[in-house]
Amino acid sequence: MKALAYEKAHPLDAFAIELVDTEEPRLRDADLLVSVRALGINPGEAMIRRTRSAEPGGRVILGWEFAGVVEAVGPHAPGFAVGDRVLGTGDVSRDGAWAQRVAVDHRVTATIPDQLSFADAASLPIGGLTAWEALFRDQNGLAPGIDRVLIVGGAGGVGTLATQLLKARTQAQVISTASRPESRDWSTTMGADLVVDHTGDVPAQLRAAGVDRVDLVLSTAGTAGNLGWIAEILRPFGHLAAVDLAGPLDLGPLTAKSVSLHTETVFSRILAGGDVASQGRILAELAADAVAGRLRPVATTVLDGLNADTMRAAHELAETRRTIGKTVITIGGA
C-alpha cells in the first residue's frame, strides 16, 4: 500500500513527507477498512508534522479527516457494508488516512448520501464535529439562555461550519471575527449577522453596532492572547469554548464573571472514553444537512493526487493560518 509518511518532525522549508510503500492497515473488530478518495487538511496536522517524530525505526502517517469507500467490515462494526461511501475522522494514536487505505473505528464514521461528492464530504468531519461539540450540549442545541454567539476566526473551517450550524439549528445572533475583506465577505455569505475585526478593538466595534454583551464565545485561534477582550464582552456567567488552548494560560480575566470554560478536541471521546458513537450520529446529521441545503460544504481549495508535492502545497496553505474554508485533496480524481 502507498502512504504519505515521514520519520522526523520538521519545518515546512525542510518538508520531508514522502510517498512510501507500507504495510496494509490492521483491522480491529470494530473497524472499517476504507479506500480513501478524499482528504481534508487541517492546521493541527501541520503542527503535528512540526513537533512529533516517529519512534526509532518507525514512520508517521497523518490524516484524520477523510471520505472513501468501505472495502472490509470488522465483525463488530454493525450498520456498514462493503461498498458503502463513508466520511469520518479516526484516532490520532493510530495511522491516519494519508494513504490508499485506512482502518477506522466504525463509530466515528457515517455513510455519505449519493448526492454528496467525496471532496465535499471530506470537508465536513473535523470542522463540523469541533463546532457541534463546542457549541451544543447535545442533540437539542445550545444551552438555555444563549442567544448571542461570537465566533473568533469565522472564515476558517471550524468557524465556517459553526456559523452555518447556528443559523440552521438555532435562533441565535451570530457574530464572526475576520480581518481581511475576503474573509469578512465569506463570513457574511456563510450567515454571520455581524462581522468585526479581531485585529482591532473588538469591544468598541461591538458597542458601535449596539452589542453590549455576548452569551458565548467560540474561539478557534489566538485564545490565550485574546482573553482580555473576550472577558470584557462576555456576560456574567457566560461561556467560552476554545479549541486551541495549550501551554500556560492566565484565566484571571474570566474569574470575576464566573465564566464557564469548555475546551474541545475531536479525538477526546475515542482516546479518553465516552459516547464515541455520538460522533457518528453527528457526522450523519452533517451529511444530511449538506444534502438538504441547510449546510454548505466548505471545500474551497481542491487539490488532486496522493503525492508529496500536493501535500506540501496543502501544508503551505495550512501554515498561512489565513485559509478560508477547507483545503481538500482528492485521490484518483474523486
Sequence and secondary structure as in RCSB ss.txt:
>XXXX:A:sequence
MKALAYEKAHPLDAFAIELVDTEEPRLRDADLLVSVRALGINPGEAMIRRTRSAEPGGRVILGWEFAGVVEAVGP
HAPGFAVGDRVLGTGDVSRDGAWAQRVAVDHRVTATIPDQLSFADAASLPIGGLTAWEALFRDQNGLAPGIDRVL
IVGGAGGVGTLATQLLKARTQAQVISTASRPESRDWSTTMGADLVVDHTGDVPAQLRAAGVDRVDLVLSTAGTAG
NLGWIAEILRPFGHLAAVDLAGPLDLGPLTAKSVSLHTETVFSRILAGGDVASQGRILAELAADAVAGRLRPVAT
TVLDGLNADTMRAAHELAETRRTIGKTVITIGGA
>XXXX:A:secstr
 EEEEBSS   GGG   EEEE       TTEEEEEEEEEEE HHHHHHHHH    TT  B     EEEEEEEE T
T TT  TT EEEE   TTS  SSBSEEEEEGGGEEE  TTS HHHHHTSHHHHHHHHHHH SBTTBS TT  EEE
EESTTBHHHHHHHHHHHHH   EEEEE  SHHHHHHHHHTT SEEE TTS HHHHHHHTT   EEEEEE S HHH
HHHHHHHHEEEEEEEEES   S    HHHHTTT EEEE  TTHHHHH S THHHHHHHHHHHHHHHHTSS   EE
EEEE SSHHHHHHHHHHHHHT   BEEEEESTT 
